[in-house]
Amino acid sequence: MKTTTLWCNPRHRSSQLCMMIVLFIQCWTRMMALSSSPSPQHVNSASSSTRDTLFPNSKPVDQSDLDCLVRQTGQPNPASAAIGIPSTCLCRHGFPQAFAMDPLPKATGRMNSGLLKLTCPLLVRAIDTLEDEGFMEDLNKKLADSNRLQDCAIAAHNSHSSVRQELLDRTDVDAIRNRLGDRGTDAFLKSGVAGASAGAIADAKCLHAWLADYMFRGAISDEGDDRHEMGEAILNMLNDRGVDISGIETCSDSCDPSSRTVPTPPVPRNKQRLKPDKEKARIRRKKESKS
């Protein structure tokens, strides 16, 4: 009886309607937020490469690694070529920071000149900044003057070339030869880090690839003559800028496939677009050395 009296009272009826409207709006807002949150991205494992990873200090990828790769890059295609991750994880959150790639994944048929891909968004952006600040030129100068850096570069190039040739069978090589011809196929098979020419020591070419190589090979060659000095040079520059290779406390959302936050992967860089400036720099250095 009391409830009926309150509901019949215009004042109480108005306040109750307001409360009902507020509750409805709150529920609707929550439902819309949930529906607009990105669902975890998954890559179909059937479309991923079936090659074994032969890269030093690597282990095969699993479904969670592939999902992480899609989250890190915002692209499904790299996951179809990924075959391995470093056996030694340097990330404090336990996510892979670099991947070994199939040089000729059957899912896409696209040739990958580089065998390794740095994927940790935090480190990719940090390396982008290093390249923008001209560290590539500084490293190339050190490379030209240091026998130890040159030995490290040559060893890395030889390792990449050896793994690439072991990964590809005769059918793969024939397919590449149909595209590139004999000379191009020979160059492709013998290329080193980031697809660099065999034995190249004049140009580091890609800091991202060298840091990825350190994550694989540096973990088992960090003492004496086997130290990965190219990777250490990049690490030192990152440390000078306060970048921790293990990541930060809040960076896991960029890699966690189960996260409901909207990812913001780094924008892929077109290395070929930067090539003319690098060529101009080489010409300038040659002129300066002759003067």
Backbone as CSV, one residue per row, in Angstrom:
resi,resn,N_x,N_y,N_z,CA_x,CA_y,CA_z,C_x,C_y,C_z
1,MET,0.834,-1.208,0.000,0.000,0.000,0.000,0.857,1.241,0.000
2,LYS,1.938,1.173,0.751,2.843,2.309,0.836,3.525,2.539,-0.496
3,THR,3.931,1.427,-1.166,4.603,1.542,-2.455,3.679,2.163,-3.489
4,THR,2.412,1.723,-3.481,1.439,2.271,-4.430,1.236,3.745,-4.209
5,THR,1.215,4.134,-2.959,1.031,5.543,-2.633,2.191,6.377,-3.147
6,LEU,3.417,5.846,-2.961,4.592,6.582,-3.417,4.596,6.716,-4.935
7,TRP,4.231,5.589,-5.635,4.259,5.628,-7.085,3.209,6.580,-7.631
8,CYS,2.056,6.679,-6.946,1.000,7.588,-7.401,1.356,9.038,-7.150
9,ASN,2.270,9.260,-6.223,2.697,10.622,-5.928,3.546,11.131,-7.092
10,PRO,3.125,12.193,-7.737,3.853,12.694,-8.909,5.330,12.975,-8.619
11,ARG,5.627,13.495,-7.401,7.016,13.823,-7.081,7.870,12.570,-7.061
12,HIS,7.407,11.513,-6.376,8.173,10.265,-6.304,8.238,9.590,-7.671
13,ARG,7.154,9.648,-8.415,7.154,9.003,-9.725,8.182,9.655,-10.632
14,SER,8.334,10.956,-10.578,9.300,11.666,-11.408,10.724,11.285,-11.048
15,SER,11.029,11.199,-9.743,12.392,10.860,-9.332,12.734,9.417,-9.710
16,GLN,11.743,8.505,-9.581,11.987,7.113,-9.947,12.235,6.968,-11.447
17,LEU,11.495,7.697,-12.250,11.725,7.656,-13.689,13.121,8.160,-14.041
18,CYS,13.557,9.200,-13.353,14.901,9.738,-13.596,15.963,8.697,-13.261
19,MET,15.758,8.006,-12.122,16.722,6.984,-11.724,16.752,5.848,-12.749
20,MET,15.579,5.454,-13.239,15.515,4.381,-14.216,16.222,4.794,-15.513
21,ILE,16.056,6.027,-15.918,16.707,6.516,-17.131,18.219,6.528,-16.958
22,VAL,18.679,6.988,-15.792,20.126,7.034,-15.510,20.723,5.630,-15.548
23,LEU,20.022,4.665,-14.899,20.511,3.290,-14.890,20.549,2.705,-16.299
24,PHE,19.518,3.029,-17.084,19.488,2.532,-18.454,20.656,3.085,-19.264
25,ILE,20.925,4.381,-19.114,22.031,5.009,-19.849,23.371,4.403,-19.435
26,GLN,23.551,4.144,-18.128,24.796,3.545,-17.656,24.993,2.153,-18.226
27,CYS,23.928,1.348,-18.212,24.026,-0.005,-18.764,24.314,0.029,-20.263
28,TRP,23.635,0.912,-20.970,23.846,1.022,-22.408,25.266,1.463,-22.719
29,THR,25.809,2.396,-21.945,27.169,2.876,-22.155,28.187,1.756,-21.960
30,ARG,27.991,0.944,-20.908,28.903,-0.171,-20.661,28.846,-1.194,-21.788
31,MET,27.631,-1.485,-22.266,27.486,-2.449,-23.353,28.173,-1.955,-24.621
32,MET,28.041,-0.664,-24.915,28.675,-0.110,-26.108,30.192,-0.138,-25.974
33,ALA,30.705,0.130,-24.758,32.157,0.119,-24.540,32.717,-1.278,-24.750
34,LEU,31.979,-2.276,-24.258,32.444,-3.651,-24.420,32.411,-4.080,-25.878
35,SER,31.349,-3.672,-26.581,31.228,-4.085,-27.984,32.247,-3.394,-28.867
36,SER,32.695,-2.183,-28.474,33.664,-1.456,-29.290,35.094,-1.806,-28.932
37,SER,35.318,-2.511,-27.824,36.669,-2.912,-27.462,37.163,-3.956,-28.442
38,PRO,38.429,-3.856,-28.854,38.939,-4.816,-29.835,39.005,-6.213,-29.259
39,SER,38.545,-7.170,-30.024,38.667,-8.564,-29.600,40.091,-9.023,-29.810
40,PRO,40.554,-9.949,-29.014,41.904,-10.460,-29.203,42.077,-10.978,-30.622
41,GLN,43.220,-10.596,-31.255,43.472,-10.996,-32.622,44.157,-12.352,-32.639
42,HIS,43.705,-13.215,-33.521,44.299,-14.539,-33.645,44.643,-14.781,-35.104
43,VAL,45.754,-15.437,-35.333,46.141,-15.811,-36.677,45.851,-17.294,-36.847
44,ASN,45.378,-17.651,-38.014,45.087,-19.048,-38.297,46.393,-19.819,-38.430
45,SER,46.625,-20.755,-37.522,47.884,-21.490,-37.530,48.061,-22.300,-38.803
46,ALA,46.961,-22.603,-39.495,47.064,-23.371,-40.729,47.760,-22.576,-41.830
47,SER,47.737,-21.241,-41.715,48.365,-20.401,-42.730,49.804,-20.040,-42.378
48,SER,50.300,-20.480,-41.224,51.656,-20.164,-40.810,52.645,-21.126,-41.443
49,SER,53.920,-20.740,-41.439,54.959,-21.557,-42.063,55.177,-22.844,-41.281
50,THR,55.474,-23.913,-42.014,55.717,-25.209,-41.367,57.201,-25.565,-41.332
51,ARG,58.055,-24.660,-41.747,59.489,-24.944,-41.713,59.988,-24.990,-40.274
52,ASP,60.987,-25.804,-40.055,61.643,-25.824,-38.751,62.545,-24.601,-38.632
53,THR,62.664,-24.084,-37.417,63.586,-22.976,-37.209,64.991,-23.530,-37.036
54,LEU,65.900,-23.043,-37.849,67.286,-23.503,-37.793,68.219,-22.415,-37.298
55,PHE,67.643,-21.282,-36.907,68.483,-20.165,-36.489,69.088,-20.454,-35.117
56,PRO,70.343,-20.044,-34.901,70.997,-20.310,-33.612,70.185,-19.772,-32.431
57,ASN,70.169,-20.533,-31.349,69.503,-20.144,-30.108,68.037,-19.774,-30.338
58,SER,67.346,-20.577,-31.130,65.934,-20.318,-31.386,65.100,-21.530,-31.026
59,LYS,63.819,-21.301,-30.861,62.866,-22.377,-30.626,61.633,-22.110,-31.472
60,PRO,60.863,-23.157,-31.793,59.700,-22.974,-32.673,58.643,-22.063,-32.053
61,VAL,57.869,-21.408,-32.907,56.772,-20.563,-32.439,55.559,-21.421,-32.116
62,ASP,54.720,-20.935,-31.212,53.430,-21.569,-30.967,52.331,-20.549,-31.262
63,GLN,51.088,-20.946,-31.046,49.965,-20.080,-31.395,50.008,-18.750,-30.645
64,SER,50.391,-18.792,-29.377,50.435,-17.554,-28.590,51.504,-16.605,-29.126
65,ASP,52.610,-17.152,-29.627,53.650,-16.307,-30.216,53.139,-15.616,-31.476
66,LEU,52.419,-16.366,-32.306,51.879,-15.798,-33.548,50.846,-14.718,-33.249
67,ASP,50.001,-14.955,-32.259,49.012,-13.942,-31.875,49.699,-12.690,-31.342
68,CYS,50.782,-12.897,-30.603,51.557,-11.767,-30.087,52.151,-10.962,-31.239
69,LEU,52.665,-11.656,-32.244,53.269,-10.983,-33.395,52.255,-10.109,-34.122
70,VAL,51.036,-10.613,-34.301,49.988,-9.826,-34.947,49.668,-8.586,-34.109
71,ARG,49.621,-8.765,-32.800,49.342,-7.642,-31.899,50.468,-6.602,-31.970
72,GLN,51.706,-7.055,-32.001,52.853,-6.149,-32.000,52.949,-5.335,-33.281
73,THR,52.679,-5.982,-34.409,52.877,-5.326,-35.704,51.595,-4.765,-36.312
74,GLY,50.446,-5.290,-35.853,49.188,-4.876,-36.457,48.990,-5.463,-37.843
75,GLN,49.788,-6.471,-38.194,49.715,-7.068,-39.523,49.675,-8.594,-39.407
76,PRO,48.806,-9.256,-40.177,48.762,-10.719,-40.128,49.836,-11.390,-40.978
77,ASN,50.330,-10.721,-42.023,51.267,-11.356,-42.950,52.565,-11.828,-42.300
78,PRO,53.194,-11.031,-41.427,54.439,-11.528,-40.816,54.245,-12.842,-40.071
79,ALA,53.058,-13.060,-39.504,52.821,-14.292,-38.752,52.838,-15.517,-39.657
80,SER,52.553,-15.338,-40.947,52.574,-16.469,-41.863,53.994,-16.892,-42.216
81,ALA,54.971,-16.054,-41.863,56.370,-16.362,-42.167,57.185,-16.663,-40.922
82,ALA,56.644,-16.405,-39.746,57.403,-16.583,-38.505,57.607,-18.063,-38.206
83,ILE,58.846,-18.433,-37.893,59.144,-19.840,-37.592,59.874,-20.027,-36.267
84,GLY,60.405,-18.964,-35.686,61.146,-19.143,-34.444,61.230,-17.879,-33.617
85,ILE,61.507,-18.047,-32.336,61.754,-16.937,-31.419,63.019,-17.257,-30.620
86,PRO,63.660,-16.256,-30.007,64.862,-16.542,-29.222,64.576,-17.502,-28.065
87,SER,65.469,-18.450,-27.863,65.313,-19.378,-26.733,65.463,-18.647,-25.406
88,THR,66.262,-17.583,-25.410,66.453,-16.774,-24.214,65.576,-15.538,-24.300
89,CYS,64.587,-15.437,-23.432,63.662,-14.302,-23.456,64.209,-13.166,-22.611
90,LEU,64.338,-11.982,-23.212,64.857,-10.810,-22.501,63.737,-9.888,-22.016
91,CYS,62.495,-10.160,-22.411,61.362,-9.317,-22.030,60.913,-9.648,-20.613
92,ARG,60.710,-8.631,-19.809,60.301,-8.845,-18.419,58.888,-9.419,-18.315
93,HIS,58.092,-9.243,-19.378,56.726,-9.765,-19.383,56.631,-11.134,-20.058
94,GLY,57.727,-11.595,-20.611,57.747,-12.927,-21.212,57.282,-13.005,-22.652
95,PHE,57.145,-11.861,-23.337,56.706,-11.882,-24.730,57.911,-11.900,-25.668
96,PRO,57.781,-12.558,-26.834,58.884,-12.543,-27.806,59.114,-11.135,-28.338
97,GLN,60.380,-10.774,-28.488,60.729,-9.442,-28.977,61.258,-9.462,-30.405
98,ALA,61.558,-10.645,-30.897,62.065,-10.794,-32.263,61.669,-12.172,-32.785
99,PHE,61.572,-12.277,-34.103,61.166,-13.535,-34.733,62.135,-13.906,-35.849
100,ALA,62.378,-15.215,-35.984,63.071,-15.741,-37.152,62.020,-16.004,-38.220
101,MET,62.344,-15.644,-39.464,61.349,-15.678,-40.530,61.725,-16.677,-41.627
102,ASP,60.707,-17.266,-42.207,60.857,-18.151,-43.358,61.256,-17.291,-44.563
103,PRO,62.366,-17.621,-45.246,62.771,-16.787,-46.395,61.828,-16.894,-47.580
104,LEU,61.025,-17.976,-47.641,60.068,-18.131,-48.738,58.831,-18.859,-48.217
105,PRO,57.971,-18.164,-47.445,56.776,-18.821,-46.893,55.805,-19.232,-47.988
106,LYS,55.335,-20.452,-47.916,54.440,-20.968,-48.945,53.067,-20.301,-48.906
107,ALA,52.675,-19.770,-47.743,51.353,-19.145,-47.628,51.240,-17.895,-48.484
108,THR,52.334,-17.152,-48.614,52.303,-15.897,-49.373,53.163,-15.952,-50.626
109,GLY,54.211,-16.800,-50.611,55.127,-16.855,-51.743,56.026,-15.644,-51.846
110,ARG,55.991,-14.793,-50.835,56.796,-13.566,-50.853,58.174,-13.848,-50.259
111,MET,59.217,-13.473,-50.986,60.574,-13.702,-50.508,60.938,-12.693,-49.423
112,ASN,61.542,-13.189,-48.356,62.025,-12.331,-47.274,63.544,-12.288,-47.329
113,SER,64.085,-11.135,-47.662,65.534,-11.023,-47.736,66.167,-11.096,-46.349
114,GLY,65.429,-10.624,-45.346,65.929,-10.686,-43.977,65.362,-11.892,-43.244
115,LEU,66.200,-12.549,-42.453,65.757,-13.725,-41.705,65.204,-13.380,-40.334
116,LEU,65.452,-12.185,-39.854,65.021,-11.811,-38.508,64.192,-10.539,-38.550
117,LYS,63.246,-10.456,-37.621,62.390,-9.268,-37.526,62.266,-8.846,-36.075
118,LEU,62.684,-7.626,-35.771,62.479,-7.053,-34.442,61.023,-6.626,-34.335
119,THR,60.317,-7.064,-33.300,58.876,-6.813,-33.220,58.433,-6.080,-31.965
120,CYS,59.235,-6.074,-30.922,58.854,-5.380,-29.684,58.573,-3.917,-30.007
121,PRO,57.332,-3.438,-29.847,57.009,-2.053,-30.218,57.873,-1.017,-29.513
122,LEU,58.186,-1.265,-28.248,59.006,-0.313,-27.496,60.386,-0.179,-28.127
123,LEU,60.996,-1.317,-28.474,62.346,-1.298,-29.031,62.346,-0.837,-30.489
124,VAL,61.309,-1.188,-31.242,61.225,-0.722,-32.626,61.197,0.801,-32.671
125,ARG,60.404,1.403,-31.808,60.332,2.870,-31.781,61.656,3.474,-31.320
126,ALA,62.298,2.831,-30.359,63.582,3.334,-29.869,64.638,3.283,-30.971
127,ILE,64.649,2.211,-31.751,65.601,2.097,-32.852,65.265,3.091,-33.955
128,ASP,63.973,3.308,-34.203,63.573,4.342,-35.170,64.187,5.688,-34.787
129,THR,64.134,5.995,-33.501,64.690,7.264,-33.018,66.199,7.309,-33.219
130,LEU,66.881,6.190,-32.941,68.333,6.145,-33.152,68.674,6.416,-34.614
131,GLU,67.934,5.800,-35.524,68.198,6.022,-36.947,67.929,7.471,-37.331
132,ASP,66.860,8.059,-36.772,66.551,9.461,-37.065,67.645,10.389,-36.556
133,GLU,68.290,10.008,-35.473,69.342,10.839,-34.884,70.706,10.610,-35.534
134,GLY,70.758,9.750,-36.549,72.005,9.563,-37.276,72.944,8.522,-36.708
135,PHE,72.432,7.649,-35.819,73.325,6.660,-35.225,73.822,5.660,-36.264
136,MET,73.065,5.451,-37.337,73.515,4.537,-38.387,74.849,4.995,-38.954
137,GLU,74.968,6.290,-39.214,76.224,6.822,-39.744,77.354,6.667,-38.730
138,ASP,77.047,6.893,-37.461,78.068,6.736,-36.420,78.545,5.286,-36.350
139,LEU,77.602,4.349,-36.428,77.969,2.940,-36.358,78.774,2.526,-37.584
140,ASN,78.427,3.055,-38.748,79.185,2.732,-39.948,80.622,3.236,-39.863
141,LYS,80.816,4.404,-39.239,82.172,4.915,-39.050,82.967,3.994,-38.127
142,LYS,82.319,3.546,-37.044,82.993,2.623,-36.129,83.284,1.295,-36.821
143,LEU,82.363,0.873,-37.664,82.523,-0.384,-38.386,83.722,-0.318,-39.329
144,ALA,83.925,0.844,-39.937,85.039,1.006,-40.871,86.389,0.998,-40.156
145,ASP,86.401,1.379,-38.879,87.671,1.525,-38.150,87.962,0.385,-37.182
146,SER,87.013,-0.525,-36.986,87.179,-1.556,-35.965,87.211,-2.949,-36.583
147,ASN,88.334,-3.644,-36.415,88.426,-5.016,-36.913,87.477,-5.948,-36.165
148,ARG,87.273,-5.676,-34.882,86.393,-6.528,-34.086,84.942,-6.399,-34.558
149,LEU,84.517,-5.170,-34.857,83.167,-4.987,-35.383,83.024,-5.639,-36.749
150,GLN,84.054,-5.523,-37.567,84.015,-6.144,-38.886,83.944,-7.664,-38.774
151,ASP,84.717,-8.229,-37.870,84.678,-9.683,-37.668,83.295,-10.124,-37.205
152,CYS,82.694,-9.330,-36.323,81.345,-9.640,-35.831,80.345,-9.592,-36.976
153,ALA,80.458,-8.564,-37.829,79.530,-8.413,-38.950,79.670,-9.575,-39.936
154,ILE,80.905,-9.938,-40.250,81.136,-11.023,-41.199,80.605,-12.341,-40.656
155,ALA,80.837,-12.599,-39.364,80.327,-13.832,-38.750,78.808,-13.886,-38.802
156,ALA,78.167,-12.741,-38.562,76.698,-12.696,-38.602,76.197,-12.922,-40.024
157,HIS,76.819,-12.258,-41.002,76.409,-12.439,-42.396,76.545,-13.904,-42.813
158,ASN,77.654,-14.523,-42.435,77.870,-15.933,-42.788,76.825,-16.836,-42.140
159,SER,76.460,-16.527,-40.898,75.455,-17.323,-40.201,74.105,-17.226,-40.899
160,HIS,73.704,-16.020,-41.276,72.424,-15.825,-41.952,72.412,-16.529,-43.311
161,SER,73.510,-16.411,-44.046,73.602,-17.054,-45.346,73.499,-18.571,-45.223
162,SER,74.188,-19.119,-44.233,74.174,-20.565,-44.033,72.775,-21.067,-43.673
163,VAL,72.100,-20.359,-42.768,70.757,-20.763,-42.356,69.783,-20.667,-43.526
164,ARG,69.890,-19.583,-44.297,68.971,-19.403,-45.434,69.109,-20.552,-46.433
165,GLN,70.352,-20.915,-46.747,70.564,-21.980,-47.725,70.117,-23.343,-47.185
166,GLU,70.209,-23.519,-45.869,69.776,-24.786,-45.284,68.257,-24.884,-45.213
167,LEU,67.589,-23.748,-45.055,66.131,-23.737,-44.953,65.461,-24.044,-46.291
168,LEU,66.073,-23.610,-47.381,65.445,-23.721,-48.696,65.859,-25.015,-49.395
169,ASP,64.872,-25.722,-49.920,65.178,-26.944,-50.663,65.304,-26.620,-52.159
170,ARG,65.516,-27.660,-52.963,65.754,-27.434,-54.387,64.549,-26.812,-55.071
171,THR,63.356,-27.221,-54.672,62.147,-26.641,-55.268,62.060,-25.150,-54.982
172,ASP,62.403,-24.765,-53.749,62.392,-23.344,-53.384,63.393,-22.565,-54.222
173,VAL,64.595,-23.108,-54.350,65.643,-22.419,-55.105,65.237,-22.262,-56.566
174,ASP,64.605,-23.288,-57.125,64.152,-23.198,-58.518,63.093,-22.097,-58.672
175,ALA,62.214,-21.996,-57.683,61.181,-20.955,-57.732,61.809,-19.568,-57.661
176,ILE,62.829,-19.428,-56.823,63.529,-18.137,-56.711,64.277,-17.829,-58.000
177,ARG,64.889,-18.856,-58.597,65.636,-18.648,-59.838,64.705,-18.195,-60.970
178,ASN,63.485,-18.683,-60.987,62.526,-18.252,-62.002,62.201,-16.773,-61.872
179,ARG,62.308,-16.252,-60.658,62.011,-14.833,-60.436,63.241,-13.950,-60.622
180,LEU,64.375,-14.405,-60.096,65.548,-13.544,-60.001,66.647,-13.866,-61.000
181,GLY,66.571,-15.031,-61.616,67.666,-15.441,-62.479,68.808,-16.026,-61.657
182,ASP,69.839,-16.502,-62.349,70.953,-17.157,-61.661,71.715,-16.196,-60.753
183,ARG,72.018,-15.034,-61.265,72.812,-14.071,-60.489,72.044,-13.574,-59.269
184,GLY,70.778,-13.251,-59.476,69.973,-12.765,-58.357,69.755,-13.835,-57.307
185,THR,69.576,-15.080,-57.738,69.385,-16.179,-56.799,70.633,-16.402,-55.964
186,ASP,71.794,-16.331,-56.613,73.052,-16.504,-55.887,73.222,-15.407,-54.841
187,ALA,72.885,-14.174,-55.213,72.987,-13.056,-54.267,72.012,-13.223,-53.110
188,PHE,70.804,-13.692,-53.419,69.789,-13.883,-52.382,70.227,-14.950,-51.383
189,LEU,70.727,-16.064,-51.881,71.114,-17.172,-51.006,72.307,-16.809,-50.126
190,LYS,73.200,-15.990,-50.639,74.420,-15.653,-49.898,74.295,-14.376,-49.075
191,SER,73.159,-13.713,-49.146,73.008,-12.448,-48.420,73.005,-12.670,-46.917
192,GLY,73.359,-11.610,-46.201,73.516,-11.718,-44.753,72.410,-11.033,-43.976
193,VAL,72.791,-10.342,-42.912,71.834,-9.676,-42.032,71.034,-8.636,-42.820
194,ALA,69.712,-8.704,-42.701,68.806,-7.772,-43.385,68.969,-7.822,-44.898
195,GLY,69.461,-8.962,-45.415,69.630,-9.091,-46.848,70.848,-8.381,-47.393
196,ALA,71.800,-8.017,-46.514,73.007,-7.324,-46.957,73.832,-8.228,-47.860
197,SER,74.608,-7.633,-48.749,75.464,-8.402,-49.637,76.454,-9.229,-48.839
198,ALA,76.830,-10.367,-49.396,77.756,-11.265,-48.694,79.043,-10.539,-48.333
199,GLY,79.404,-10.621,-47.049,80.642,-10.010,-46.583,80.596,-8.505,-46.439
200,ALA,79.410,-7.896,-46.537,79.304,-6.437,-46.472,79.709,-5.914,-45.095
201,ILE,80.653,-4.986,-45.076,81.078,-4.386,-43.804,81.101,-2.862,-43.884
202,ALA,80.608,-2.305,-45.006,80.626,-0.856,-45.164,79.360,-0.197,-44.636
203,ASP,78.286,-0.980,-44.506,76.998,-0.400,-44.125,76.239,-1.383,-43.248
204,ALA,75.886,-0.952,-42.032,75.127,-1.809,-41.112,73.726,-2.083,-41.648
205,LYS,73.225,-1.188,-42.465,71.959,-1.321,-43.212,70.714,-1.205,-42.356
206,CYS,70.585,-2.002,-41.282,69.337,-1.983,-40.512,69.627,-2.267,-39.041
207,LEU,69.458,-1.263,-38.197,69.715,-1.433,-36.759,68.715,-2.396,-36.134
208,HIS,67.483,-2.404,-36.647,66.467,-3.311,-36.118,66.919,-4.762,-36.273
209,ALA,67.434,-5.087,-37.463,67.859,-6.463,-37.726,69.061,-6.846,-36.862
210,TRP,69.971,-5.902,-36.629,71.148,-6.205,-35.813,70.768,-6.432,-34.356
211,LEU,69.808,-5.664,-33.854,69.373,-5.895,-32.482,68.658,-7.235,-32.373
212,ALA,67.865,-7.574,-33.385,67.202,-8.886,-33.404,68.241,-10.002,-33.436
213,ASP,69.300,-9.814,-34.214,70.362,-10.821,-34.287,71.036,-10.982,-32.926
214,TYR,71.202,-9.872,-32.218,71.778,-9.944,-30.867,70.882,-10.757,-29.941
215,MET,69.573,-10.604,-30.076,68.648,-11.327,-29.204,68.729,-12.835,-29.423
216,PHE,69.065,-13.229,-30.642,69.243,-14.656,-30.921,70.679,-15.088,-30.615
217,ARG,71.618,-14.570,-31.362,72.993,-15.051,-31.297,73.788,-14.450,-30.154
218,GLY,73.431,-13.237,-29.715,74.182,-12.582,-28.651,74.034,-13.267,-27.316
219,ALA,72.910,-13.950,-27.130,72.662,-14.629,-25.856,73.597,-15.809,-25.639
220,ILE,74.231,-16.294,-26.718,75.137,-17.434,-26.588,76.559,-17.061,-26.993
221,SER,76.806,-15.764,-27.184,78.155,-15.336,-27.584,78.485,-13.996,-26.950
222,ASP,78.414,-13.949,-25.622,78.594,-12.675,-24.930,79.906,-12.598,-24.155
223,GLU,80.841,-13.490,-24.453,82.099,-13.470,-23.737,83.265,-13.603,-24.716
224,GLY,84.377,-12.937,-24.370,85.617,-13.093,-25.117,85.480,-12.722,-26.582
225,ASP,86.112,-13.525,-27.439,86.118,-13.226,-28.872,84.764,-13.431,-29.520
226,ASP,83.847,-14.102,-28.836,82.536,-14.376,-29.413,81.492,-13.327,-29.055
227,ARG,81.912,-12.256,-28.421,80.957,-11.207,-28.048,80.308,-10.600,-29.286
228,HIS,79.025,-10.286,-29.162,78.270,-9.689,-30.267,78.432,-8.171,-30.166
229,GLU,79.543,-7.673,-30.710,79.878,-6.262,-30.509,78.981,-5.315,-31.296
230,MET,78.424,-5.767,-32.403,77.475,-4.925,-33.125,76.233,-4.696,-32.266
231,GLY,75.724,-5.768,-31.692,74.555,-5.637,-30.825,74.858,-4.827,-29.586
232,GLU,76.046,-5.016,-29.016,76.413,-4.277,-27.817,76.518,-2.782,-28.096
233,ALA,76.989,-2.427,-29.289,77.079,-1.008,-29.640,75.693,-0.367,-29.674
234,ILE,74.725,-1.097,-30.208,73.346,-0.587,-30.247,72.756,-0.534,-28.845
235,LEU,73.025,-1.565,-28.039,72.526,-1.583,-26.663,73.066,-0.414,-25.863
236,ASN,74.340,-0.103,-26.057,74.937,1.019,-25.325,74.246,2.336,-25.662
237,MET,73.909,2.523,-26.935,73.212,3.743,-27.333,71.805,3.788,-26.741
238,LEU,71.144,2.632,-26.678,69.821,2.593,-26.052,69.915,2.888,-24.558
239,ASN,70.914,2.305,-23.915,71.099,2.546,-22.476,71.371,4.022,-22.196
240,ASP,72.156,4.660,-23.065,72.449,6.086,-22.886,71.180,6.934,-22.959
241,ARG,70.173,6.436,-23.630,68.903,7.159,-23.767,67.854,6.656,-22.780
242,GLY,68.278,5.810,-21.854,67.373,5.333,-20.815,66.400,4.271,-21.272
243,VAL,66.704,3.592,-22.381,65.825,2.537,-22.893,66.261,1.197,-22.317
244,ASP,65.365,0.535,-21.622,65.629,-0.775,-21.026,65.181,-1.846,-22.010
245,ILE,66.102,-2.704,-22.433,65.778,-3.718,-23.430,64.730,-4.712,-22.923
246,SER,64.593,-4.807,-21.599,63.599,-5.729,-21.035,62.201,-5.136,-21.020
247,GLY,62.078,-3.861,-21.400,60.774,-3.212,-21.420,60.503,-2.407,-20.162
248,ILE,59.292,-1.908,-20.037,58.864,-1.150,-18.867,57.624,-1.804,-18.285
249,GLU,57.210,-1.366,-17.118,56.103,-2.008,-16.417,54.793,-1.948,-17.192
250,THR,54.604,-0.891,-17.975,53.304,-0.659,-18.607,53.263,-1.011,-20.093
251,CYS,54.293,-1.696,-20.611,54.342,-1.917,-22.063,53.704,-3.226,-22.506
252,SER,53.251,-4.039,-21.568,52.773,-5.381,-21.933,51.523,-5.351,-22.815
253,ASP,50.691,-4.315,-22.691,49.468,-4.242,-23.492,49.771,-4.233,-24.990
254,SER,50.952,-3.747,-25.366,51.307,-3.681,-26.782,51.580,-5.060,-27.372
255,CYS,51.771,-6.051,-26.496,52.141,-7.388,-26.954,51.150,-8.467,-26.544
256,ASP,50.320,-8.180,-25.575,49.425,-9.192,-25.007,48.182,-9.372,-25.877
257,PRO,48.033,-10.521,-26.543,46.864,-10.728,-27.413,45.537,-10.693,-26.671
258,SER,45.555,-10.953,-25.366,44.309,-10.967,-24.601,43.892,-9.583,-24.120
259,SER,44.733,-8.584,-24.339,44.422,-7.225,-23.895,43.244,-6.668,-24.679
260,ARG,42.379,-5.922,-24.008,41.225,-5.312,-24.650,41.496,-3.876,-25.080
261,THR,42.702,-3.387,-24.819,43.039,-2.027,-25.228,43.321,-1.989,-26.731
262,VAL,43.163,-0.825,-27.308,43.424,-0.650,-28.737,44.933,-0.554,-28.955
263,PRO,45.536,-1.464,-29.728,46.990,-1.413,-29.939,47.377,-0.282,-30.884
264,THR,48.579,0.241,-30.707,49.117,1.275,-31.598,50.498,0.826,-32.062
265,PRO,50.556,-0.100,-33.012,51.846,-0.617,-33.485,52.674,0.480,-34.154
266,PRO,53.996,0.351,-34.134,54.849,1.306,-34.859,54.544,1.276,-36.353
267,VAL,54.689,2.411,-36.989,54.452,2.494,-38.428,55.651,1.875,-39.150
268,PRO,55.416,0.877,-40.025,56.535,0.260,-40.748,57.297,1.297,-41.563
269,ARG,58.613,1.149,-41.583,59.452,2.087,-42.311,59.848,1.528,-43.668
270,ASN,59.886,2.416,-44.648,60.328,2.036,-45.984,61.815,2.323,-46.089
271,LYS,62.629,1.276,-45.918,64.076,1.463,-45.947,64.547,1.958,-47.311
272,GLN,63.870,1.540,-48.381,64.294,1.958,-49.707,64.144,3.464,-49.888
273,ARG,63.162,4.033,-49.209,62.946,5.470,-49.322,64.112,6.250,-48.727
274,LEU,64.781,5.650,-47.746,65.912,6.307,-47.097,67.212,6.095,-47.861
275,LYS,67.220,5.214,-48.838,68.455,4.851,-49.518,69.129,6.023,-50.220
276,PRO,68.386,6.888,-50.958,69.065,8.003,-51.624,69.873,8.861,-50.670
277,ASP,69.356,9.154,-49.484,70.089,9.956,-48.512,71.347,9.232,-48.051
278,LYS,71.254,7.912,-47.907,72.422,7.138,-47.488,73.487,7.157,-48.585
279,GLU,73.044,7.074,-49.849,73.987,7.120,-50.955,74.696,8.476,-51.004
280,LYS,73.935,9.546,-50.774,74.531,10.879,-50.760,75.558,10.997,-49.648
281,ALA,75.251,10.382,-48.505,76.182,10.442,-47.377,77.477,9.712,-47.710
282,ARG,77.364,8.570,-48.400,78.563,7.820,-48.787,79.433,8.648,-49.741
283,ILE,78.792,9.285,-50.710,79.549,10.112,-51.668,80.238,11.257,-50.938
284,ARG,79.529,11.851,-49.970,80.105,12.959,-49.225,81.306,12.496,-48.411
285,ARG,81.196,11.312,-47.799,82.317,10.797,-47.018,83.532,10.505,-47.885
286,LYS,83.283,9.976,-49.098,84.402,9.698,-50.000,85.120,10.979,-50.405
287,LYS,84.348,12.037,-50.684,84.960,13.303,-51.057,85.772,13.882,-49.901
288,GLU,85.192,13.758,-48.679,85.896,14.299,-47.515,87.202,13.539,-47.253
289,SER,87.186,12.231,-47.496,88.396,11.425,-47.242,89.499,11.742,-48.249
290,LYS,89.103,12.168,-49.468,90.094,12.471,-50.491,90.669,13.881,-50.342
291,SER,89.901,14.750,-49.690,90.352,16.143,-49.560,91.345,16.321,-48.421
